[in-house]
Amino acid sequence: MAYEIDPEILAVRAVMAAATGPFDIMAMPPAQGRALIDKAAAVLNDGLPEMASVEDHDVGGMRVRVLTPHGCRDGAWLYYLHGGGWFACSVDTHDRMLRMLAEKTGVRVVSPDYRHAPEHPYPAPLDDCAKGFDWALPRFGDRYAFGGDSAGGNMALALAMRLRDAGRPAPQGCALLYGCFSPDEDTLSQRVFGRGGYGLTAERMNWYWSNYLGGNDALEARPLRAPLQGLPPIFLGIAEADTVADDSRLLHARLSEANVPSEIKVWRGAVHGFLQMTRDVALARKAVADTAHAIRRWIGSRHG
């Protein structure tokens, strides 16, 4: 079966490819690969939605960005963890998407620049995300939601599990967008989309996993295999033509078994990473709006 990719996504991918030329991040030093990923992302981030304020804070040597939209409703906020395979990306590569989430939810968005694997494998990136959250919680209050895309979705779920296991107040909900939740599954989406032609390949996803795990088999690093009881409601956003699409479907089934409310939204014609294309791709803007709608149900806003 052939899958039709949204033509606006295809056009953006062509522009990104022209900006860098062909490259293989698995065959070069990490710093060089990250620089090329940043260069490709730079073509997507102009025309940023204006915020009332954008502040970068130093939290124990880690940058944490706080985006406050105009008319922000105090007392509710979103803690968002960016994707990038635990290997790359930052609050800069995701800046436009973060601003759109702040604008559409009407709440403050807080996002950390955690350390990257393979130089800093698990648990370092997740520990950094926990550190950023612990800094933000007393400043912005206990009415909050988690969000994250790709590797960030993995860590947003893992962080919710950490809070649950520590007996701490949970987020009101988690928005997990084309997340990767276990390296151990043999899925249809891997077989159909992982061979190439749709962006993220199974080979590269396995490389990301190897970098992050560093030989560690901790359950919180692969949360699909971990106990899921007692988690808050979860929104699962799926890009239709994505190697990791079935990770979210498997998680949805496991959450149901654990009596955790969850819902799935499939964005037809989308590929992994498309949410960073909000300037040029109407489907990406719709996906951000869909995600913001779920978040508003949990924590409310002036738009709700």
ChimeraX attribute file (.defattr): number of C-alpha atoms within 10 A of each C-alpha:
attribute: neighborCount
match mode: 1-to-1
recipient: residues
	/A:1	4
	/A:2	6
	/A:3	13
	/A:4	11
	/A:5	15
	/A:6	15
	/A:7	12
	/A:8	17
	/A:9	23
	/A:10	16
	/A:11	12
	/A:12	18
	/A:13	16
	/A:14	12
	/A:15	15
	/A:16	18
	/A:17	12
	/A:18	11
	/A:19	15
	/A:20	14
	/A:21	11
	/A:22	9
	/A:23	12
	/A:24	9
	/A:25	17
	/A:26	12
	/A:27	8
	/A:28	11
	/A:29	9
	/A:30	16
	/A:31	12
	/A:32	11
	/A:33	18
	/A:34	18
	/A:35	14
	/A:36	19
	/A:37	19
	/A:38	17
	/A:39	15
	/A:40	20
	/A:41	18
	/A:42	15
	/A:43	15
	/A:44	22
	/A:45	20
	/A:46	10
	/A:47	8
	/A:48	15
	/A:49	17
	/A:50	15
	/A:51	17
	/A:52	10
	/A:53	11
	/A:54	15
	/A:55	11
	/A:56	15
	/A:57	13
	/A:58	11
	/A:59	16
	/A:60	11
	/A:61	8
	/A:62	17
	/A:63	18
	/A:64	23
	/A:65	21
	/A:66	24
	/A:67	27
	/A:68	24
	/A:69	24
	/A:70	15
	/A:71	13
	/A:72	20
	/A:73	17
	/A:74	14
	/A:75	16
	/A:76	22
	/A:77	31
	/A:78	28
	/A:79	23
	/A:80	27
	/A:81	29
	/A:82	29
	/A:83	25
	/A:84	20
	/A:85	23
	/A:86	27
	/A:87	26
	/A:88	21
	/A:89	20
	/A:90	21
	/A:91	23
	/A:92	16
	/A:93	23
	/A:94	22
	/A:95	21
	/A:96	23
	/A:97	25
	/A:98	28
	/A:99	22
	/A:100	22
	/A:101	26
	/A:102	25
	/A:103	24
	/A:104	22
	/A:105	31
	/A:106	25
	/A:107	30
	/A:108	28
	/A:109	27
	/A:110	26
	/A:111	27
	/A:112	27
	/A:113	21
	/A:114	26
	/A:115	21
	/A:116	21
	/A:117	23
	/A:118	18
	/A:119	13
	/A:120	17
	/A:121	21
	/A:122	23
	/A:123	17
	/A:124	16
	/A:125	22
	/A:126	23
	/A:127	15
	/A:128	18
	/A:129	26
	/A:130	21
	/A:131	16
	/A:132	25
	/A:133	19
	/A:134	12
	/A:135	14
	/A:136	19
	/A:137	14
	/A:138	9
	/A:139	9
	/A:140	16
	/A:141	12
	/A:142	16
	/A:143	19
	/A:144	24
	/A:145	26
	/A:146	28
	/A:147	26
	/A:148	23
	/A:149	26
	/A:150	23
	/A:151	24
	/A:152	27
	/A:153	27
	/A:154	29
	/A:155	33
	/A:156	28
	/A:157	28
	/A:158	22
	/A:159	22
	/A:160	25
	/A:161	22
	/A:162	15
	/A:163	15
	/A:164	18
	/A:165	11
	/A:166	9
	/A:167	9
	/A:168	10
	/A:169	11
	/A:170	21
	/A:171	22
	/A:172	18
	/A:173	27
	/A:174	29
	/A:175	27
	/A:176	29
	/A:177	30
	/A:178	32
	/A:179	29
	/A:180	27
	/A:181	28
	/A:182	20
	/A:183	18
	/A:184	10
	/A:185	13
	/A:186	10
	/A:187	15
	/A:188	13
	/A:189	18
	/A:190	22
	/A:191	13
	/A:192	17
	/A:193	22
	/A:194	22
	/A:195	15
	/A:196	13
	/A:197	9
	/A:198	18
	/A:199	18
	/A:200	20
	/A:201	20
	/A:202	20
	/A:203	15
	/A:204	16
	/A:205	18
	/A:206	14
	/A:207	16
	/A:208	20
	/A:209	25
	/A:210	16
	/A:211	20
	/A:212	25
	/A:213	20
	/A:214	15
	/A:215	11
	/A:216	12
	/A:217	10
	/A:218	13
	/A:219	13
	/A:220	23
	/A:221	24
	/A:222	20
	/A:223	19
	/A:224	25
	/A:225	16
	/A:226	16
	/A:227	14
	/A:228	21
	/A:229	15
	/A:230	15
	/A:231	23
	/A:232	21
	/A:233	19
	/A:234	25
	/A:235	23
	/A:236	24
	/A:237	25
	/A:238	26
	/A:239	25
	/A:240	23
	/A:241	27
	/A:242	25
	/A:243	29
	/A:244	31
	/A:245	26
	/A:246	23
	/A:247	24
	/A:248	25
	/A:249	16
	/A:250	16
	/A:251	22
	/A:252	21
	/A:253	13
	/A:254	19
	/A:255	22
	/A:256	15
	/A:257	12
	/A:258	14
	/A:259	14
	/A:260	17
	/A:261	15
	/A:262	19
	/A:263	16
	/A:264	15
	/A:265	16
	/A:266	15
	/A:267	17
	/A:268	15
	/A:269	17
	/A:270	26
	/A:271	25
	/A:272	23
	/A:273	19
	/A:274	20
	/A:275	24
	/A:276	21
	/A:277	23
	/A:278	21
	/A:279	19
	/A:280	15
	/A:281	19
	/A:282	13
	/A:283	20
	/A:284	22
	/A:285	20
	/A:286	14
	/A:287	22
	/A:288	21
	/A:289	17
	/A:290	16
	/A:291	22
	/A:292	23
	/A:293	17
	/A:294	19
	/A:295	29
	/A:296	20
	/A:297	13
	/A:298	20
	/A:299	20
	/A:300	20
	/A:301	20
	/A:302	12
	/A:303	13
	/A:304	14
